[in-house]
Amino acid sequence: MKRNIVFFLTVLLFVAFSSVNPHKASAAESTKTQDILNYALEFKGVKYKYGGNSPSSGFDCSGYILYVYKNFGTDLPRTSAEQFNVGTPIEKDSLKPGDLVFFQNTYKQGISHTGIYLGNNEFISAEDQGVSVASLDSSYWGPKYAGAKRVIETTD
């Protein structure tokens, strides 16, 4: 009897904590690209904060990427330069929504900014104005584009 109660409570706790974040993908589920993009877009407008890694305190670019991808079971390094060293390199003409895009020489030399490719030549990232969408070919970002990485396999 005591074992049955412990088992029941364990199952109840598992169910309760599993439903806390409806976006969290389990290891058994494949991650849908649109789920990642929808989740990333939920934070549009969240303020910028250097070193920030949560919607309540604000995000910097790599903290935003870390936060979004962690939600889907992918752990990434903290900085954009470190994030550039993981994943599979992707040519610009092979970008798929959900890929990470990287930029160099923004506020410092080398890889210094990252975002999530949305498709249609747009990406979302945390920048001075907060989390926002921009074009890869804008006059600011275009010349600073440094490459892309695929860090998670997604399905349509």
NORBELFEN-V701744 format. One record per residue. N is the residue number from 0. PHI is phi as a letter, one per 20 degrees, with the letter a starting at -180 (none if undefined). PSI is psi in degrees with one decimal (* if undefined). Layout:
n->N phi->PHI psi->PSI
n->N phi->PHI psi->PSI
//
This chain:
n->0 phi->none psi->-46.7
n->1 phi->f psi->-39.0
n->2 phi->f psi->-38.3
n->3 phi->f psi->-39.2
n->4 phi->f psi->-44.3
n->5 phi->f psi->-44.7
n->6 phi->f psi->-47.0
n->7 phi->f psi->-44.8
n->8 phi->f psi->-38.0
n->9 phi->f psi->-46.2
n->10 phi->f psi->-43.5
n->11 phi->f psi->-45.2
n->12 phi->f psi->-42.0
n->13 phi->g psi->-47.1
n->14 phi->f psi->-43.4
n->15 phi->f psi->-46.3
n->16 phi->f psi->-24.6
n->17 phi->f psi->-27.2
n->18 phi->e psi->3.1
n->19 phi->f psi->-43.3
n->20 phi->d psi->104.4
n->21 phi->f psi->-15.1
n->22 phi->e psi->-17.0
n->23 phi->f psi->121.9
n->24 phi->e psi->135.5
n->25 phi->e psi->164.4
n->26 phi->f psi->-28.5
n->27 phi->f psi->-20.5
n->28 phi->e psi->147.1
n->29 phi->e psi->146.2
n->30 phi->e psi->127.2
n->31 phi->e psi->135.0
n->32 phi->g psi->-46.0
n->33 phi->f psi->-31.9
n->34 phi->f psi->-43.9
n->35 phi->f psi->-47.6
n->36 phi->f psi->-43.0
n->37 phi->f psi->-43.3
n->38 phi->f psi->-45.2
n->39 phi->g psi->-41.1
n->40 phi->f psi->-21.2
n->41 phi->g psi->-23.7
n->42 phi->e psi->6.8
n->43 phi->g psi->128.7
n->44 phi->n psi->-13.4
n->45 phi->f psi->136.3
n->46 phi->f psi->156.6
n->47 phi->e psi->138.0
n->48 phi->b psi->120.7
n->49 phi->g psi->126.4
n->50 phi->n psi->-1.8
n->51 phi->f psi->142.7
n->52 phi->b psi->30.4
n->53 phi->b psi->153.9
n->54 phi->f psi->-26.5
n->55 phi->f psi->-35.3
n->56 phi->e psi->-18.4
n->57 phi->o psi->165.0
n->58 phi->c psi->146.3
n->59 phi->e psi->175.9
n->60 phi->f psi->-48.3
n->61 phi->f psi->-30.2
n->62 phi->f psi->-36.6
n->63 phi->f psi->-47.7
n->64 phi->f psi->-46.9
n->65 phi->g psi->-46.2
n->66 phi->f psi->-46.5
n->67 phi->f psi->-49.9
n->68 phi->f psi->-30.7
n->69 phi->f psi->-34.9
n->70 phi->f psi->-25.1
n->71 phi->d psi->21.4
n->72 phi->n psi->14.9
n->73 phi->d psi->115.2
n->74 phi->e psi->129.8
n->75 phi->c psi->158.1
n->76 phi->f psi->168.6
n->77 phi->f psi->-39.8
n->78 phi->d psi->158.3
n->79 phi->f psi->-38.3
n->80 phi->f psi->-40.2
n->81 phi->f psi->-38.1
n->82 phi->f psi->-31.8
n->83 phi->f psi->-20.2
n->84 phi->e psi->1.5
n->85 phi->d psi->163.6
n->86 phi->n psi->-177.8
n->87 phi->d psi->125.8
n->88 phi->f psi->138.9
n->89 phi->c psi->131.5
n->90 phi->f psi->149.7
n->91 phi->g psi->-37.7
n->92 phi->f psi->-0.5
n->93 phi->d psi->10.7
n->94 phi->g psi->139.0
n->95 phi->c psi->147.8
n->96 phi->g psi->136.7
n->97 phi->o psi->-16.8
n->98 phi->f psi->152.8
n->99 phi->e psi->136.2
n->100 phi->d psi->144.2
n->101 phi->c psi->149.2
n->102 phi->c psi->151.3
n->103 phi->c psi->157.3
n->104 phi->l psi->43.7
n->105 phi->e psi->-77.6
n->106 phi->d psi->-7.3
n->107 phi->b psi->167.3
n->108 phi->f psi->147.9
n->109 phi->n psi->-169.3
n->110 phi->f psi->123.3
n->111 phi->b psi->4.7
n->112 phi->b psi->147.2
n->113 phi->b psi->154.5
n->114 phi->b psi->178.2
n->115 phi->d psi->124.8
n->116 phi->f psi->129.6
n->117 phi->d psi->-17.4
n->118 phi->o psi->169.4
n->119 phi->l psi->34.6
n->120 phi->m psi->20.4
n->121 phi->d psi->153.6
n->122 phi->b psi->160.3
n->123 phi->d psi->139.6
n->124 phi->b psi->167.9
n->125 phi->e psi->120.5
n->126 phi->c psi->-174.4
n->127 phi->g psi->-36.2
n->128 phi->e psi->1.4
n->129 phi->o psi->-170.7
n->130 phi->f psi->122.3
n->131 phi->b psi->167.0
n->132 phi->d psi->139.8
n->133 phi->b psi->166.9
n->134 phi->e psi->140.9
n->135 phi->f psi->-25.0
n->136 phi->d psi->12.8
n->137 phi->f psi->161.5
n->138 phi->f psi->-26.9
n->139 phi->e psi->-54.3
n->140 phi->f psi->-36.0
n->141 phi->g psi->-54.3
n->142 phi->f psi->-14.7
n->143 phi->e psi->-3.4
n->144 phi->g psi->130.5
n->145 phi->d psi->-16.4
n->146 phi->q psi->-178.5
n->147 phi->b psi->155.9
n->148 phi->c psi->144.3
n->149 phi->d psi->117.0
n->150 phi->d psi->-7.1
n->151 phi->b psi->135.6
n->152 phi->e psi->128.0
n->153 phi->c psi->166.7
n->154 phi->c psi->158.6
n->155 phi->f psi->*
//
